[in-house]
């Protein structure tokens, strides 16, 4: 892949700096957002695009948004992980979360990085507190610079849930997903398993709400092996 002109690098770096400072809450930034119901196969899509082996099991990796910044650079490599605190956090919490910075020497360390971030955010599964929240509105930011062959920003969102014992969890996930989909510069990668009725999938209905003309929505069908013989397309 050809290296982009210097002016493109400057623009990409500017977008990254804005995003890292949390200004993305107020300014629409370009990004690809991978979203769908829980267990829809989002991890496979993320790995297919980025080349990064995302954990496949249901776990802390689905408890908060993860932004993956890919930058193609042949001269050097750099993998870093940071946390962007949500604006609802207290000043002390923001300082503690913002202090999280990890250099990732081996991409296989990703699961451990995700677990450490989840502990800091205080979500269930990574925290021993019984009343710990299931999801967090903070963002884990992974910057991968090297021979990626790509210049793009991917966002992995928690899977959509229709039923939950905790209404706060349901509201947080809905608000989080909606905040990304309503961004006019978001390309929506709507992930739907082949065994499901596309028209009834909540992500498809939501994409139609925020992208009425379908100009920035791409449907991705996963798990074709689950289609039964004789099923109509």
C-alpha positions in Angstrom: 0.0 0.0 0.0 1.3 3.4 -0.9 2.1 5.8 1.9 -0.4 8.7 1.9 0.8 12.3 1.3 2.2 14.2 4.2 -0.9 16.4 4.4 -3.1 13.3 4.9 -0.8 12.3 7.8 -1.2 15.7 9.4 -5.0 15.5 9.1 -5.1 11.9 10.5 -2.8 12.9 13.4 -5.0 15.9 14.2 -8.1 13.8 14.3 -6.3 11.3 16.7 -5.3 14.1 19.0 -8.8 15.5 19.1 -10.2 12.0 19.8 -7.7 11.3 22.5 -8.6 14.5 24.3 -12.3 13.5 24.4 -13.4 16.3 22.1 -15.1 13.7 20.0 -18.1 14.1 22.3 -18.6 17.5 20.8 -17.2 17.2 17.3 -18.2 14.6 14.7 -15.1 12.6 13.8 -14.8 10.0 11.0 -14.8 6.4 12.1 -16.1 2.9 11.3 -18.3 1.6 14.1 -18.9 -2.2 14.4 -22.2 -2.9 16.2 -24.9 -5.5 16.5 -26.6 -7.7 19.0 -24.7 -9.7 21.6 -22.9 -12.8 20.1 -23.6 -11.5 16.5 -20.0 -12.1 15.5 -18.5 -8.6 15.9 -15.1 -9.9 17.1 -14.7 -11.8 13.9 -15.4 -8.7 11.9 -13.0 -6.6 13.9 -10.3 -9.2 13.5 -10.9 -9.5 9.8 -10.6 -5.8 9.2 -7.8 -4.9 11.6 -5.8 -8.2 11.8 -5.9 -7.9 15.6 -7.0 -11.1 17.4 -9.9 -9.9 19.5 -11.1 -12.2 22.3 -14.1 -14.2 21.1 -15.7 -15.1 24.4 -18.4 -12.9 26.1 -16.4 -11.0 28.6 -15.1 -7.6 29.7 -14.2 -6.7 26.1 -17.9 -6.1 25.4 -18.4 -4.0 28.5 -17.3 -0.7 27.0 -16.4 1.0 23.7 -13.0 0.2 22.3 -11.5 2.6 19.7 -8.8 1.0 17.5 -6.6 3.6 15.7 -4.7 2.0 12.8 -1.9 3.9 11.1 0.4 2.5 8.4 4.0 3.3 9.0 7.0 1.3 7.7 9.7 3.1 9.7 8.6 2.2 13.2 6.1 0.3 15.3 4.1 1.5 18.3 1.2 0.0 20.1 -0.3 1.9 23.0 -3.4 1.6 25.1 -5.1 4.5 27.0 -8.5 5.2 28.5 -10.7 8.2 27.7 -12.9 8.8 30.7 -16.6 9.7 30.1 -17.6 13.2 30.9 -19.8 12.0 33.7 -16.8 10.9 35.8 -15.7 12.9 38.8 -12.5 14.8 38.6 -10.7 12.2 40.7 -12.0 9.4 38.5 -11.0 11.2 35.3 -7.5 11.7 36.6 -7.1 8.0 37.6 -8.5 6.7 34.3 -6.5 9.2 32.2 -3.3 8.0 33.9 -3.7 4.6 32.4 -1.1 4.1 29.7 0.3 0.8 28.5 2.9 0.1 25.8 1.8 -3.1 24.1 4.9 -5.0 22.9 2.9 -8.0 21.7 -0.6 -7.8 20.4 -1.3 -11.1 22.1 -1.3 -9.1 25.4 -4.6 -7.5 24.3 -6.8 -9.6 26.6 -4.7 -8.6 29.6 -4.9 -4.9 28.6 -8.6 -5.1 28.3 -8.9 -6.8 31.7 -6.8 -4.1 33.4 -8.8 -1.3 31.8 -12.0 -3.0 32.9 -10.7 -3.2 36.5 -10.0 0.6 36.5 -13.4 1.3 35.0 -14.9 -0.9 37.7 -17.2 -3.1 35.6 -18.5 -6.5 36.6 -16.4 -9.5 35.7 -13.2 -7.5 36.4 -14.3 -6.1 39.8 -15.2 -8.0 43.0 -17.8 -5.5 44.1 -21.3 -7.1 44.0 -22.9 -3.8 43.0 -20.3 -3.0 40.2 -21.9 -1.8 37.0 -22.1 -4.2 34.0 -21.0 -1.6 31.5 -19.0 1.6 31.4 -19.3 4.7 29.3 -15.5 5.2 29.2 -13.5 4.3 26.1 -10.5 2.1 25.7 -8.2 3.5 23.0 -5.8 1.2 21.2 -3.3 2.9 18.8 -1.5 0.6 16.4 1.2 2.1 14.3 3.3 0.0 12.0 2.9 -2.1 8.9 -0.9 -2.3 9.2 -1.6 -1.5 5.6 -4.5 0.6 6.8 -5.3 4.2 7.9 -8.6 4.1 9.8 -10.4 4.2 13.1 -12.5 1.3 14.2 -14.9 1.3 17.1 -16.1 -1.8 18.9 -19.3 -1.3 20.8 -21.0 -3.5 23.5 -23.6 -5.8 22.0 -27.2 -4.5 22.0 -29.4 -5.9 24.7 -33.2 -6.0 24.6 -33.8 -7.4 28.1 -31.8 -6.8 31.3 -32.5 -7.1 35.0 -30.9 -3.7 35.4 -32.6 -0.8 33.6 -29.5 1.3 34.0 -27.5 -1.2 32.0 -30.0 -1.1 29.2 -30.1 2.6 29.1 -26.3 3.0 29.2 -25.8 0.6 26.2 -28.6 2.3 24.3 -27.3 5.7 24.9 -23.7 4.6 24.0 -24.7 3.0 20.7 -27.0 5.8 19.8 -24.2 8.4 20.4 -22.0 6.8 17.8 -24.7 6.0 15.2 -26.1 9.5 15.2 -22.7 10.9 14.4 -22.9 12.0 10.7 -19.4 10.9 10.1 -19.8 7.4 11.4 -19.8 4.5 8.9 -22.2 1.9 10.5 -21.0 -1.7 10.1 -24.2 -3.5 11.1 -23.3 -7.1 12.0 -26.1 -9.7 11.8 -25.8 -13.5 12.1 -27.0 -15.4 9.1 -29.4 -17.4 11.2 -31.4 -14.3 12.2 -34.2 -12.4 10.4 -32.4 -9.3 9.2 -35.5 -7.1 9.4 -36.0 -7.9 13.1 -32.5 -7.2 14.2 -32.3 -4.2 16.5 -29.2 -2.8 14.9 -30.8 -2.7 11.4 -33.8 -0.9 12.9 -31.5 1.5 14.7 -29.4 2.1 11.6 -32.5 3.0 9.6 -33.4 5.5 12.3 -30.1 7.4 12.2 -29.2 6.8 8.5 -32.6 7.0 6.7 -31.1 6.9 3.2 -28.6 4.1 4.0 -25.7 6.2 2.7 -23.4 5.3 5.6 -24.6 1.8 6.6 -22.9 -1.4 5.5 -24.6 -4.7 6.5 -22.3 -7.6 7.4 -23.7 -11.2 7.5 -21.8 -13.5 9.9 -21.9 -17.1 10.9 -23.1 -18.5 7.5 -22.5 -22.0 8.8 -25.5 -21.7 11.0 -27.9 -21.6 8.1 -30.0 -24.8 7.9 -30.1 -26.7 4.7 -33.2 -25.7 2.7 -33.5 -22.3 4.3 -34.5 -19.6 1.8 -32.1 -16.7 1.3 
